[in-house]
Amino acid sequence: MIRQLYDAGHRYFGENYVQEFVSKAPQLPQDIRWHFIGHLQSNKVKPLLAAVPNLHMVEGVDNEKIANHLDRAVSSLGRDPLKILVQVNTSGEESKSGIDPSRCVELAKHVKLACPHLIFSGLMTIGMKDYSSTPENFKVALVNCKLEVCKAIDIPTEQFELSMGMSGDFEQAIEMGSTSVRIGSTIFGPREYPNKKTNQ
């Protein structure tokens, strides 16, 4: 299916499992602009960046430690600066990765000022447990974070990326300012998550 979409002209694809990613990406065209989506463990950073030279963006930086690991890995591998989105936990669920909205400015500043090999590009949030939707109040929280970050580090709002919205709510997310939606289950069908039952 990825090959069919590629042949139709699509170039942006996402993956959220490192092991699958590093085996899949090298078998596909190198002009694909891959996004890694979600929480990334520190010990997976360098293997991921080494195996996927066309990794375009990491959507899931949720603490200074992982930002520093990414920055060092990009430098040591001699890669061009890597775009990143800070992941915000807009639902308040402890099981979710992402930084508390009250700290999004702090982390954005750290990436912009202390990580010269990373390009802070915006914010993202993950949907509900069924991986399909994000309630409106969660989207409002992310939009508010965007405004705070833009003001704090002087980024024009039109250059700011906002990744929110999935297969169940992408239209509403776009109306609220999302610049990137994740609609894999709509295109590819329900996915079997490791150790999880798909709730679709």
Residue frames as a rotation matrix with the C-alpha (Angstrom) as fourth column:
MET 1
0.563 0.826 0.000 0.00
0.826 -0.563 0.000 0.00
0.000 0.000 -1.000 0.00
ILE 2
0.332 -0.528 -0.782 2.86
0.167 -0.783 0.600 2.41
-0.928 -0.330 -0.172 0.74
ARG 3
-0.705 -0.637 0.313 4.25
0.375 0.040 0.926 1.74
-0.602 0.770 0.211 -2.73
GLN 4
-0.137 0.740 0.658 0.85
0.978 -0.004 0.208 2.41
0.157 0.672 -0.724 -4.30
LEU 5
0.778 0.405 -0.480 0.54
0.524 -0.840 0.141 5.74
-0.346 -0.361 -0.866 -2.49
TYR 6
-0.094 -0.905 -0.415 4.11
0.139 -0.424 0.895 6.60
-0.986 0.026 0.166 -3.44
ASP 7
-0.694 -0.159 0.702 3.36
0.675 0.194 0.712 5.87
-0.249 0.968 -0.027 -7.10
ALA 8
0.322 0.891 0.321 0.34
0.924 -0.370 0.100 8.17
0.208 0.265 -0.942 -6.79
GLY 9
0.121 -0.390 0.913 2.65
0.257 -0.876 -0.409 11.00
0.959 0.284 -0.006 -5.71
HIS 10
0.933 0.251 0.257 2.51
-0.174 -0.311 0.934 10.88
0.315 -0.917 -0.247 -1.91
ARG 11
0.090 -0.989 -0.115 5.85
0.010 0.117 -0.993 11.37
0.996 0.088 0.020 -0.13
TYR 12
-0.446 -0.227 0.866 5.04
-0.795 -0.343 -0.500 11.81
0.411 -0.911 -0.028 3.58
PHE 13
0.328 0.492 -0.806 4.61
-0.010 0.855 0.518 8.66
0.944 -0.162 0.286 5.67
GLY 14
0.061 -0.257 0.964 4.71
-0.940 -0.339 -0.031 7.97
0.335 -0.905 -0.263 9.40
GLU 15
0.143 -0.055 -0.988 5.74
0.171 0.985 -0.030 5.08
0.975 -0.165 0.150 11.61
ASN 16
0.398 0.050 0.916 5.63
-0.779 -0.510 0.366 4.64
0.485 -0.859 -0.164 15.38
TYR 17
0.912 -0.227 0.342 7.51
-0.041 0.780 0.625 1.39
-0.409 -0.584 0.702 16.00
VAL 18
0.276 -0.893 -0.356 11.29
-0.832 -0.408 0.376 1.64
-0.481 0.193 -0.855 15.67
GLN 19
-0.388 -0.483 0.785 11.91
-0.123 0.871 0.476 -2.04
-0.913 0.088 -0.397 14.93
GLU 20
0.362 0.617 0.698 9.38
0.688 0.328 -0.647 -2.03
-0.629 0.715 -0.305 12.10
PHE 21
0.887 0.000 -0.463 10.62
-0.194 -0.908 -0.372 1.33
-0.420 0.420 -0.805 10.88
VAL 22
0.057 -0.979 -0.194 14.29
-0.756 -0.169 0.633 0.38
-0.653 0.110 -0.750 10.54
SER 23
-0.505 -0.201 0.839 13.42
0.258 0.893 0.369 -2.76
-0.824 0.403 -0.399 8.57
LYS 24
0.403 0.807 0.432 10.78
0.723 0.010 -0.691 -1.13
-0.562 0.591 -0.579 6.36
ALA 25
0.709 0.003 -0.705 12.30
-0.165 -0.971 -0.171 2.22
-0.686 0.238 -0.688 5.40
PRO 26
-0.316 -0.922 -0.224 15.48
-0.466 -0.055 0.883 0.96
-0.827 0.383 -0.412 3.64
GLN 27
-0.562 0.153 0.813 13.33
0.578 0.776 0.253 -1.13
-0.592 0.612 -0.524 1.29
LEU 28
0.520 0.837 0.169 11.39
0.771 -0.376 -0.513 1.90
-0.367 0.397 -0.841 0.08
PRO 29
0.365 -0.385 0.847 12.36
0.657 -0.539 -0.528 4.92
0.660 0.749 0.056 -2.08
GLN 30
-0.318 -0.670 -0.671 14.80
0.948 -0.229 -0.221 7.28
-0.005 -0.706 0.708 -0.44
ASP 31
-0.845 0.052 0.532 12.88
0.054 -0.982 0.182 10.43
0.532 0.182 0.827 -1.33
ILE 32
0.283 0.894 -0.346 10.09
0.555 0.142 0.820 9.46
0.782 -0.425 -0.456 1.09
ARG 33
-0.446 -0.356 0.822 9.93
-0.414 -0.732 -0.541 11.97
0.794 -0.581 0.179 3.95
TRP 34
-0.106 0.359 -0.927 9.47
0.564 0.789 0.241 9.76
0.819 -0.498 -0.287 6.98
HIS 35
-0.022 0.148 0.989 8.02
-0.743 -0.665 0.083 10.94
0.669 -0.732 0.124 10.28
PHE 36
-0.652 -0.070 -0.755 8.57
0.431 0.786 -0.444 9.04
0.624 -0.615 -0.482 13.51
ILE 37
-0.060 0.780 0.623 5.45
-0.430 -0.583 0.689 9.52
0.901 -0.227 0.370 15.62
GLY 38
0.847 0.500 -0.180 5.20
-0.023 0.371 0.928 9.18
0.531 -0.782 0.326 19.39
HIS 39
0.761 -0.532 0.372 7.52
-0.528 -0.173 0.832 8.45
-0.378 -0.829 -0.412 22.29
LEU 40
0.624 -0.665 -0.411 11.10
-0.136 0.425 -0.895 7.53
0.769 0.614 0.175 21.35
GLN 41
0.927 -0.332 -0.174 13.38
0.285 0.323 0.902 5.78
-0.244 -0.886 0.394 23.84
SER 42
0.586 -0.754 -0.297 16.90
-0.661 -0.656 0.365 7.15
-0.470 -0.017 -0.883 24.22
ASN 43
-0.251 -0.763 0.596 18.57
-0.235 0.645 0.727 3.86
-0.939 0.042 -0.341 23.29
LYS 44
0.230 0.410 0.882 16.63
0.752 0.500 -0.429 3.76
-0.617 0.763 -0.193 20.01
VAL 45
0.673 0.113 -0.731 17.67
-0.148 -0.948 -0.283 7.22
-0.725 0.298 -0.621 18.83
LYS 46
-0.189 -0.857 -0.479 20.96
-0.725 -0.207 0.657 6.47
-0.662 0.471 -0.582 17.08
PRO 47
-0.681 -0.029 0.732 19.84
0.317 0.889 0.330 3.16
-0.660 0.457 -0.596 15.52
LEU 48
0.390 0.904 0.174 16.80
0.644 -0.133 -0.754 4.93
-0.658 0.406 -0.634 14.08
LEU 49
0.661 -0.151 -0.735 18.72
-0.393 -0.904 -0.168 7.86
-0.639 0.400 -0.657 12.67
ALA 50
-0.444 -0.896 -0.009 21.43
-0.538 0.259 0.802 5.61
-0.716 0.361 -0.597 11.26
ALA 51
-0.600 0.245 0.762 18.96
0.484 0.869 0.101 3.25
-0.638 0.429 -0.640 9.56
VAL 52
0.377 0.822 0.427 16.65
0.902 -0.221 -0.370 5.93
-0.210 0.525 -0.825 8.14
PRO 53
-0.658 -0.736 -0.162 18.75
0.674 -0.671 0.309 8.68
-0.336 0.094 0.937 6.52
ASN 54
-0.712 0.469 0.523 15.57
0.159 -0.617 0.770 10.16
0.684 0.632 0.365 5.04
LEU 55
-0.091 0.632 -0.770 13.92
0.996 0.042 -0.083 10.64
-0.020 -0.774 -0.633 8.44
HIS 56
-0.228 0.087 0.970 12.33
0.472 -0.861 0.189 14.05
0.851 0.501 0.155 7.96
MET 57
-0.170 0.269 0.948 10.85
-0.677 -0.731 0.085 14.69
0.716 -0.628 0.306 11.39
VAL 58
-0.749 0.049 -0.661 10.45
0.484 0.722 -0.495 13.26
0.453 -0.691 -0.564 14.88
GLU 59
-0.103 0.805 0.585 6.96
-0.465 -0.558 0.687 13.94
0.879 -0.202 0.432 16.27
GLY 60
0.701 0.429 -0.569 7.39
0.227 0.622 0.749 13.02
0.676 -0.654 0.339 19.87
VAL 61
-0.499 -0.867 -0.014 10.05
0.343 -0.182 -0.921 14.93
0.796 -0.465 0.388 21.80
ASP 62
0.548 0.834 0.061 8.66
0.197 -0.199 0.960 15.13
0.813 -0.514 -0.273 25.32
ASN 63
0.896 -0.298 -0.330 11.67
0.280 -0.200 0.939 15.93
-0.346 -0.933 -0.096 27.51
GLU 64
0.647 -0.703 -0.294 15.08
-0.735 -0.678 0.004 17.56
-0.202 0.213 -0.956 27.43
LYS 65
-0.048 -0.704 0.708 16.91
-0.362 0.673 0.645 14.22
-0.931 -0.226 -0.287 27.67
ILE 66
0.269 0.193 0.944 15.51
0.676 0.660 -0.328 12.85
-0.686 0.726 0.047 24.42
ALA 67
0.998 0.043 -0.040 16.10
0.007 -0.762 -0.648 16.20
-0.058 0.647 -0.761 22.71
ASN 68
0.365 -0.931 0.007 19.75
-0.803 -0.311 0.508 16.08
-0.471 -0.191 -0.861 23.77
HIS 69
-0.085 -0.349 0.933 20.12
0.109 0.928 0.357 12.49
-0.990 0.132 -0.040 22.55
LEU 70
0.677 0.407 0.614 18.67
0.642 0.082 -0.762 13.42
-0.361 0.910 -0.206 19.17
ASP 71
0.911 -0.352 -0.214 20.90
-0.395 -0.895 -0.209 16.47
-0.118 0.275 -0.954 18.92
ARG 72
0.047 -0.954 0.296 24.06
-0.670 0.190 0.718 14.46
-0.741 -0.232 -0.631 19.63
ALA 73
0.035 0.017 0.999 23.06
0.416 0.909 -0.030 11.64
-0.909 0.416 0.025 17.27
VAL 74
0.924 0.314 0.218 22.38
0.334 -0.387 -0.859 14.03
-0.185 0.867 -0.463 14.39
SER 75
0.656 -0.737 -0.160 25.78
-0.726 -0.675 0.131 15.63
-0.205 0.030 -0.978 14.96
SER 76
-0.102 -0.773 0.626 27.73
-0.481 0.589 0.650 12.37
-0.871 -0.235 -0.432 15.24
LEU 77
0.135 0.232 0.963 26.12
0.612 0.745 -0.265 10.92
-0.779 0.625 -0.041 12.11
GLY 78
-0.815 -0.534 -0.226 26.83
0.203 -0.628 0.751 14.08
-0.543 0.567 0.620 10.12
ARG 79
-0.206 0.838 0.505 23.17
0.978 0.189 0.086 14.52
-0.023 0.511 -0.859 9.20
ASP 80
-0.577 0.198 0.792 21.46
0.100 -0.946 0.310 17.74
0.811 0.258 0.526 8.25
PRO 81
-0.890 0.282 0.359 19.52
-0.440 -0.327 -0.836 19.32
-0.118 -0.902 0.415 11.14
LEU 82
-0.765 0.610 -0.209 16.43
0.522 0.776 0.354 17.29
0.378 0.162 -0.912 12.02
LYS 83
-0.405 0.726 0.556 12.95
-0.538 -0.681 0.497 18.75
0.739 -0.098 0.667 12.40
ILE 84
-0.822 0.204 -0.532 11.16
0.507 0.689 -0.519 17.91
0.261 -0.696 -0.669 15.63
LEU 85
0.007 0.851 0.525 7.76
-0.274 -0.503 0.820 18.51
0.962 -0.149 0.230 17.18
VAL 86
-0.896 -0.197 0.397 7.33
-0.420 0.090 -0.903 18.69
0.143 -0.976 -0.163 20.93
GLN 87
-0.391 0.772 -0.502 4.70
0.326 0.626 0.709 16.20
0.861 0.114 -0.496 22.10
VAL 88
-0.713 0.256 0.652 2.16
-0.639 -0.620 -0.455 17.67
0.288 -0.742 0.606 24.52
ASN 89
-0.786 0.499 -0.366 -0.01
0.577 0.804 -0.144 15.54
0.223 -0.324 -0.919 26.80
THR 90
-0.752 0.527 0.396 -3.26
-0.422 -0.846 0.325 17.45
0.506 0.077 0.859 26.39
SER 91
0.136 0.877 -0.460 -5.47
-0.084 0.473 0.877 14.80
0.987 -0.081 0.138 28.01
GLY 92
0.048 -0.200 0.979 -3.70
-0.954 -0.299 -0.015 14.64
0.296 -0.933 -0.206 31.38
GLU 93
0.945 0.295 -0.140 -3.66
-0.259 0.939 0.227 10.84
0.198 -0.178 0.964 31.24
GLU 94
0.387 -0.842 0.374 -0.65
-0.677 0.016 0.736 9.41
-0.626 -0.539 -0.564 33.07
SER 95
0.333 -0.219 0.917 -0.43
0.381 0.921 0.081 6.58
-0.863 0.323 0.390 30.55
LYS 96
0.902 0.065 0.428 0.19
0.426 -0.296 -0.855 9.05
0.071 0.953 -0.295 27.74
SER 97
-0.220 -0.974 -0.048 3.58
0.954 -0.225 0.197 10.33
-0.202 -0.003 0.979 26.68
GLY 98
0.159 0.221 0.962 4.00
0.572 -0.815 0.092 14.05
0.804 0.536 -0.256 26.26
ILE 99
-0.845 -0.514 -0.151 4.96
0.450 -0.528 -0.720 17.06
0.290 -0.676 0.678 28.29
ASP 100
-0.053 0.819 -0.571 2.46
0.871 -0.242 -0.427 18.88
-0.488 -0.520 -0.701 30.48
PRO 101
0.464 0.301 0.833 1.05
0.769 -0.603 -0.211 21.92
0.439 0.739 -0.511 28.63
SER 102
0.985 -0.070 -0.157 2.50
0.039 -0.801 0.597 24.19
-0.168 -0.595 -0.786 31.33
ARG 103
0.240 -0.970 0.035 6.02
0.028 0.043 0.999 23.12
-0.970 -0.239 0.037 30.29
CYS 104
0.601 0.010 0.799 5.73
0.747 0.350 -0.566 23.28
-0.285 0.937 0.203 26.51
VAL 105
0.937 -0.294 0.187 7.37
-0.194 -0.886 -0.420 26.73
0.289 0.357 -0.888 26.32
GLU 106
0.485 -0.781 0.393 10.26
-0.648 -0.018 0.762 25.57
-0.588 -0.624 -0.515 28.48
LEU 107
0.180 -0.406 0.896 10.97
0.362 0.874 0.324 22.52
-0.915 0.266 0.304 26.31
ALA 108
0.806 0.144 0.574 10.55
0.592 -0.223 -0.775 24.46
0.017 0.964 -0.265 23.07
LYS 109
0.838 -0.540 0.081 13.11
-0.545 -0.837 0.047 27.00
0.043 -0.083 -0.996 24.30
HIS 110
0.278 -0.758 0.590 15.52
-0.334 0.500 0.799 24.20
-0.901 -0.419 -0.114 25.21
VAL 111
0.378 -0.096 0.921 15.32
0.724 0.650 -0.230 22.69
-0.576 0.754 0.315 21.73
LYS 112
0.888 0.057 0.455 15.67
0.380 -0.649 -0.660 26.04
0.258 0.759 -0.598 19.99
LEU 113
0.761 -0.563 0.323 18.51
-0.612 -0.788 0.071 27.37
0.214 -0.251 -0.944 22.15
ALA 114
0.171 -0.716 0.677 20.43
-0.783 0.318 0.535 24.29
-0.598 -0.621 -0.506 23.32
CYS 115
0.137 -0.062 0.989 20.09
0.330 0.944 0.013 21.82
-0.934 0.324 0.150 20.44
PRO 116
-0.149 -0.266 -0.952 21.79
-0.595 -0.746 0.301 23.31
-0.790 0.611 -0.047 17.36
HIS 117
-0.955 -0.253 -0.155 21.29
-0.277 0.574 0.771 20.16
-0.106 0.779 -0.618 15.27
LEU 118
-0.458 0.881 0.122 17.52
0.842 0.474 -0.259 20.14
-0.286 -0.016 -0.958 15.76
ILE 119
-0.890 0.296 0.346 14.92
-0.076 -0.846 0.527 22.41
0.449 0.443 0.776 14.20
PHE 120
-0.677 0.721 -0.147 12.01
0.321 0.110 -0.941 23.14
-0.662 -0.684 -0.306 16.51
SER 121
-0.947 0.282 0.152 9.03
0.099 -0.193 0.976 23.10
0.305 0.940 0.155 14.16
GLY 122
-0.235 0.922 0.306 5.93
-0.669 -0.382 0.637 22.97
0.705 -0.055 0.707 16.35
LEU 123
-0.568 0.165 0.806 3.76
-0.729 0.354 -0.586 20.79
-0.382 -0.921 -0.081 18.59
MET 124
-0.429 0.513 -0.743 1.84
-0.378 0.645 0.664 17.54
0.821 0.565 -0.083 18.39
THR 125
-0.406 0.331 0.852 -0.59
-0.835 0.245 -0.493 15.55
-0.372 -0.911 0.177 20.50
ILE 126
-0.964 0.079 -0.255 -1.87
-0.025 0.925 0.380 11.98
0.266 0.373 -0.889 20.41
GLY 127
-0.218 0.973 0.073 -5.57
-0.604 -0.193 0.773 11.12
0.767 0.125 0.630 20.33
MET 128
0.317 0.478 0.819 -7.61
-0.944 0.240 0.226 8.97
-0.088 -0.845 0.527 22.66
LYS 129
-0.224 -0.475 0.851 -7.02
-0.547 0.784 0.294 5.32
-0.807 -0.399 -0.436 23.54
ASP 130
0.528 0.455 0.718 -8.73
0.303 0.689 -0.659 4.10
-0.794 0.565 0.226 20.40
TYR 131
-0.507 -0.860 0.053 -6.12
0.420 -0.194 0.886 6.00
-0.752 0.472 0.460 18.36
SER 132
-0.305 0.463 0.833 -8.89
0.942 0.019 0.334 7.64
0.139 0.886 -0.442 16.40
SER 133
0.412 0.620 0.668 -9.99
0.510 -0.764 0.396 10.87
0.756 0.177 -0.631 18.05
THR 134
-0.736 -0.583 -0.345 -9.00
0.644 -0.443 -0.624 13.84
0.210 -0.681 0.701 20.15
PRO 135
0.244 0.909 -0.338 -11.80
0.957 -0.282 -0.068 15.70
-0.157 -0.307 -0.939 22.00
GLU 136
0.528 0.051 0.848 -12.21
0.497 -0.828 -0.259 19.37
0.689 0.558 -0.463 21.16
ASN 137
0.979 -0.143 0.147 -10.93
-0.205 -0.643 0.738 20.61
-0.011 -0.753 -0.658 24.52
PHE 138
0.411 -0.882 0.229 -7.64
0.531 0.436 0.727 18.76
-0.741 -0.177 0.648 23.95
LYS 139
0.107 -0.326 0.939 -7.26
0.959 -0.217 -0.185 20.51
0.264 0.920 0.290 20.60
VAL 140
0.822 0.235 0.518 -7.97
0.120 -0.962 0.247 23.86
0.556 -0.141 -0.819 22.22
ALA 141
0.825 -0.561 -0.066 -5.22
0.058 -0.033 0.998 23.13
-0.562 -0.827 0.005 24.77
LEU 142
0.068 -0.842 0.535 -2.72
0.866 0.316 0.387 22.48
-0.495 0.437 0.751 21.96
VAL 143
0.315 0.109 0.943 -3.74
0.714 -0.682 -0.159 25.62
0.626 0.723 -0.293 20.07
ASN 144
0.985 0.043 0.168 -3.23
-0.080 -0.746 0.661 27.63
0.154 -0.665 -0.731 23.27
CYS 145
0.490 -0.869 0.075 0.22
0.405 0.303 0.863 26.06
-0.772 -0.392 0.500 23.71
LYS 146
0.102 -0.414 0.905 1.04
0.990 -0.043 -0.131 27.07
0.093 0.909 0.405 20.15
LEU 147
0.681 0.230 0.696 0.19
0.283 -0.958 0.041 30.71
0.676 0.169 -0.717 20.85
GLU 148
0.936 -0.351 0.018 2.29
-0.124 -0.283 0.951 30.71
-0.328 -0.893 -0.309 24.02
VAL 149
0.264 -0.883 0.389 5.30
0.671 0.457 0.583 29.14
-0.693 0.107 0.713 22.30
CYS 150
0.265 -0.120 0.957 5.11
0.878 -0.379 -0.291 31.46
0.398 0.917 0.005 19.29
LYS 151
0.873 0.115 0.475 5.11
-0.044 -0.949 0.311 34.47
0.486 -0.293 -0.823 21.59
ALA 152
0.847 -0.526 0.077 7.90
-0.048 0.068 0.997 33.15
-0.529 -0.848 0.032 23.83
ILE 153
-0.045 -0.936 0.349 10.40
0.437 0.295 0.849 32.24
-0.898 0.191 0.396 21.12
ASP 154
-0.010 0.060 -0.998 9.26
-0.517 -0.855 -0.047 34.64
-0.856 0.515 0.040 18.40
ILE 155
-0.856 -0.133 0.499 8.07
0.312 0.638 0.704 32.19
-0.412 0.759 -0.505 15.74
PRO 156
-0.646 0.670 -0.365 5.53
-0.763 -0.566 0.312 33.45
0.003 0.481 0.877 13.18
THR 157
-0.110 0.683 0.722 2.31
-0.486 0.597 -0.638 31.47
-0.867 -0.422 0.266 13.61
GLU 158
0.733 0.437 -0.521 2.16
-0.649 0.222 -0.728 30.76
-0.202 0.872 0.446 9.88
GLN 159
-0.017 -0.819 -0.574 5.49
-0.742 0.395 -0.542 28.89
0.671 0.416 -0.614 10.12
PHE 160
-0.543 -0.143 0.827 4.41
-0.798 0.393 -0.456 26.81
-0.260 -0.908 -0.328 13.10
GLU 161
-0.505 0.340 -0.793 3.40
-0.340 0.767 0.545 23.18
0.793 0.545 -0.272 12.58
LEU 162
-0.342 0.519 0.784 0.56
-0.888 0.095 -0.450 21.68
-0.308 -0.850 0.428 14.59
SER 163
-0.683 0.041 -0.730 0.14
-0.348 0.860 0.374 17.91
0.643 0.509 -0.573 14.36
MET 164
-0.742 0.536 0.403 -3.22
-0.283 0.294 -0.913 16.85
-0.608 -0.791 -0.067 15.73
GLY 165
0.245 0.892 -0.379 -6.19
-0.883 0.045 -0.466 14.95
-0.399 0.449 0.799 14.45
MET 166
-0.797 -0.429 0.426 -6.51
-0.264 0.881 0.393 11.31
-0.543 0.201 -0.815 13.48
SER 167
-0.925 0.370 0.087 -8.86
0.254 0.432 0.865 9.18
0.283 0.822 -0.493 11.40
GLY 168
-0.238 0.914 -0.327 -11.88
0.968 0.249 -0.008 9.92
0.074 -0.319 -0.945 13.60
ASP 169
0.560 0.473 -0.680 -11.55
0.635 -0.773 -0.015 13.68
-0.532 -0.423 -0.733 13.88
PHE 170
-0.419 -0.888 0.188 -9.16
0.819 -0.280 0.501 15.03
-0.392 0.364 0.845 11.25
GLU 171
-0.077 0.438 0.895 -11.71
0.739 -0.578 0.346 17.37
0.669 0.688 -0.280 9.66
GLN 172
0.904 0.410 -0.119 -12.34
0.365 -0.597 0.715 19.15
0.223 -0.689 -0.689 12.97
ALA 173
0.330 -0.869 -0.370 -8.60
0.665 -0.065 0.744 19.27
-0.670 -0.491 0.556 13.64
ILE 174
-0.452 -0.470 0.758 -7.96
0.884 -0.351 0.309 20.96
0.121 0.810 0.574 10.30
GLU 175
0.401 0.697 0.594 -10.66
0.526 -0.706 0.474 23.53
0.750 0.123 -0.649 11.06
MET 176
0.963 -0.021 -0.268 -8.86
0.238 -0.395 0.887 24.29
-0.124 -0.919 -0.375 14.34
GLY 177
0.700 -0.687 -0.196 -5.51
-0.707 -0.706 -0.053 24.86
-0.102 0.175 -0.979 12.66
SER 178
0.413 -0.572 0.709 -3.85
0.066 0.795 0.603 21.47
-0.908 -0.202 0.366 12.34
THR 179
0.250 -0.415 -0.875 -1.20
-0.927 -0.365 -0.092 21.41
-0.281 0.833 -0.476 9.62
SER 180
-0.634 -0.466 -0.617 -0.68
-0.602 0.799 0.015 17.64
0.486 0.381 -0.786 9.79
VAL 181
0.340 0.777 0.530 -3.18
-0.925 0.377 0.040 14.85
-0.169 -0.504 0.847 10.42
ARG 182
-0.782 -0.611 0.124 -2.51
-0.601 0.792 0.109 11.16
-0.165 0.011 -0.986 10.99
ILE 183
0.226 0.971 -0.073 -5.04
-0.904 0.182 -0.388 9.07
-0.363 0.154 0.919 9.10
GLY 184
-0.719 -0.653 -0.239 -3.28
-0.695 0.671 0.257 5.74
-0.007 0.351 -0.936 8.70
SER 185
-0.704 0.469 0.533 -6.22
0.132 0.825 -0.550 3.59
-0.698 -0.317 -0.643 9.78
THR 186
0.359 0.831 -0.425 -8.47
-0.332 -0.312 -0.890 5.30
-0.872 0.461 0.163 7.22
ILE 187
0.246 -0.357 -0.901 -6.00
-0.969 -0.108 -0.221 4.59
-0.018 0.928 -0.373 4.41
PHE 188
-0.586 -0.672 -0.452 -4.43
-0.671 0.716 -0.193 1.30
0.453 0.190 -0.871 5.48
GLY 189
0.334 0.739 -0.586 -7.18
-0.065 0.638 0.767 -0.16
0.940 -0.218 0.261 7.69
PRO 190
0.877 0.050 0.477 -7.05
-0.471 -0.095 0.877 -0.99
0.089 -0.994 -0.060 11.41
ARG 191
-0.004 -0.962 -0.274 -3.61
-0.533 0.234 -0.813 -1.84
0.846 0.143 -0.514 12.72
GLU 192
0.790 0.151 -0.595 -2.80
0.339 0.700 0.628 -4.61
0.511 -0.698 0.502 15.17
TYR 193
0.357 -0.659 0.661 -0.78
-0.738 -0.634 -0.233 -2.93
0.573 -0.404 -0.713 17.91
PRO 194
-0.384 -0.576 -0.721 1.67
0.038 0.771 -0.636 -5.16
0.922 -0.272 -0.274 19.81
ASN 195
-0.824 0.050 -0.564 0.11
0.546 0.331 -0.769 -6.40
0.148 -0.942 -0.300 23.05
LYS 196
-0.676 0.665 -0.318 -3.04
-0.374 -0.681 -0.629 -4.40
-0.635 -0.307 0.709 22.31
LYS 197
-0.254 0.692 0.675 -6.39
0.852 0.490 -0.182 -5.11
-0.458 0.529 -0.715 20.76
THR 198
-0.954 -0.061 0.294 -7.34
0.226 -0.789 0.571 -2.71
0.198 0.611 0.767 18.03
ASN 199
-0.382 0.844 -0.376 -10.37
0.567 -0.107 -0.817 -0.72
-0.730 -0.525 -0.438 19.09
GLN 200
-0.909 0.106 -0.402 -11.94
-0.365 -0.666 0.651 0.30
-0.199 0.739 0.644 15.81
